[in-house]
Amino acid sequence: MSLQNQHHLISDRRKFIGFFASLGLSSTLFPGVLWAQLQQKPSQKITREMLVAAEQLAGLHFTDAQREMMLAGVNDNAVFYDEIRRVHLEVTDAPALRFSPILPGMKFDKRNLPFRASTAPSVDRPESLEDVAFWSVLQLAELIKSRRVSSVALTEMYPDSKDTIPF
């Protein structure tokens, strides 16, 4: 197998496993078993039967709705990756170093105007400081500015907050 083909397979495998990682399945045998099945018939798409067989080998069980979602996602991604591979890039093509969300034809006011802060909202400190965990920066700044809470107390509250979203 040529070095280019090996790189192609490794890259595809990473993307394939990455898709299942987005479903929370990267630490199971499931994506690896499916990948092995796909390598036996490389021109074939993942089928429902392949999913069921991989489930059994990995000791997992999915509902029909979950299987349909996985089938659509993994097979649609395969088509997407094939389309990306068809884009011909020369060695001399420069990489994209800047992203601009400005679409052609968009117009902006380019005058240099002085900075004008928004008016701070009137806020009261709640009984539990954890209730401010998702307040805006303006609201938090007003709490500190009015000395209703110290910046230290506010900073120490965040690691202890039970309402934050785990990452």
C-alpha positions in Angstrom: 0.0 0.0 0.0 1.4 3.4 -1.0 2.2 6.1 1.6 -0.5 8.3 0.1 -3.1 5.5 0.4 -2.0 4.9 4.0 -2.4 8.6 4.8 -5.8 8.6 3.1 -7.0 5.7 5.2 -5.6 7.1 8.5 -7.3 10.5 7.8 -10.6 8.8 6.9 -10.4 6.7 10.1 -9.9 9.8 12.2 -12.9 11.5 10.7 -14.9 8.4 11.0 -14.0 7.9 14.7 -14.5 11.7 15.2 -18.1 11.4 14.0 -18.8 8.8 16.7 -16.9 10.9 19.2 -19.5 13.6 18.6 -22.1 11.1 19.6 -20.2 10.2 22.8 -19.2 6.8 21.5 -15.4 7.2 21.1 -14.5 5.3 24.2 -16.5 2.2 23.1 -15.5 -0.6 20.7 -18.4 0.4 18.5 -16.7 2.8 16.0 -13.7 0.5 15.6 -15.8 -2.5 14.9 -17.8 -0.5 12.2 -14.6 0.8 10.7 -13.2 -2.8 10.4 -16.5 -3.9 8.7 -16.3 -1.0 6.3 -12.7 -1.9 5.4 -13.9 -5.3 4.3 -16.2 -3.7 1.7 -14.8 -0.2 1.1 -17.2 0.7 -1.7 -20.2 0.0 0.5 -22.0 2.4 2.9 -22.7 1.5 6.5 -25.9 -0.5 6.7 -28.4 -1.2 9.5 -27.1 -4.8 9.7 -23.5 -3.5 10.1 -24.7 -1.3 13.0 -26.5 -4.1 14.7 -23.5 -6.4 14.4 -21.1 -3.7 15.8 -23.6 -3.1 18.7 -23.5 -6.8 19.6 -19.7 -7.0 19.5 -19.3 -3.8 21.5 -22.0 -4.8 24.0 -24.2 -1.9 23.2 -27.9 -1.5 22.3 -29.5 1.3 20.3 -33.1 2.0 19.4 -34.2 2.0 15.8 -34.4 5.8 15.9 -30.8 6.1 17.2 -29.6 3.7 14.4 -31.3 5.8 11.7 -29.7 8.9 13.1 -26.2 7.3 13.1 -26.8 5.8 9.6 -27.8 9.2 8.1 -24.9 11.0 9.9 -22.1 8.6 9.1 -23.1 8.0 5.5 -23.7 11.7 4.8 -20.3 12.5 6.2 -18.7 10.0 3.9 -20.2 11.8 0.9 -19.0 15.1 2.4 -15.5 13.9 2.8 -15.4 12.5 -0.8 -16.5 16.0 -2.0 -13.7 17.7 0.0 -11.1 15.3 -1.5 -12.2 16.2 -5.0 -11.2 19.8 -4.5 -7.8 20.2 -6.2 -5.3 22.2 -4.3 -1.9 23.1 -5.6 1.2 23.1 -3.4 1.5 26.8 -4.0 -2.1 27.6 -2.8 -1.9 29.8 0.3 -3.7 28.6 3.4 -6.6 30.6 4.7 -5.1 32.8 7.3 -8.0 35.2 7.8 -11.8 34.6 8.2 -14.1 37.4 7.3 -17.9 36.9 7.8 -18.5 40.0 5.6 -20.5 38.9 2.5 -20.1 40.6 -0.9 -22.3 43.7 -1.1 -22.5 44.3 2.7 -22.0 48.0 3.7 -20.8 49.3 7.0 -20.5 52.7 8.6 -16.8 53.3 8.7 -16.8 56.6 10.7 -14.6 56.7 13.8 -17.0 57.6 16.6 -16.1 57.9 20.3 -16.8 55.0 22.5 -20.1 55.2 24.4 -20.8 52.6 27.0 -24.4 51.4 27.5 -26.3 52.6 30.5 -25.7 50.3 33.4 -28.9 48.5 34.6 -30.2 49.0 38.1 -29.5 45.7 40.0 -29.9 44.4 43.5 -27.8 41.7 45.0 -29.9 38.5 45.3 -29.9 36.4 48.5 -27.7 33.7 47.0 -24.8 35.0 45.0 -25.0 31.9 42.7 -28.2 33.5 41.2 -25.9 35.9 39.3 -23.9 33.2 37.6 -25.5 33.9 34.2 -26.0 37.7 34.5 -24.5 39.9 31.8 -21.1 41.7 32.3 -22.9 45.0 32.6 -25.1 43.7 35.5 -22.1 42.1 37.3 -20.1 45.3 36.8 -22.9 47.4 38.4 -22.9 45.0 41.4 -19.2 45.6 41.9 -19.3 49.3 41.2 -22.2 49.8 43.7 -20.2 47.8 46.3 -23.0 45.3 46.7 -20.5 42.5 46.1 -16.7 42.4 45.9 -14.9 41.2 42.8 -13.2 38.6 44.9 -16.5 37.2 46.2 -17.9 37.1 42.6 -14.8 35.4 41.3 -14.8 32.8 44.1 -18.5 32.1 43.5 -18.0 30.6 40.0 -15.9 27.5 40.8 -18.4 26.6 43.6 -21.6 27.2 41.5 -23.7 24.1 41.2 -25.7 25.6 38.3 -22.9 25.9 35.8 -22.7 23.6 32.8 -20.1 20.9 33.0 -17.6 20.7 30.1 
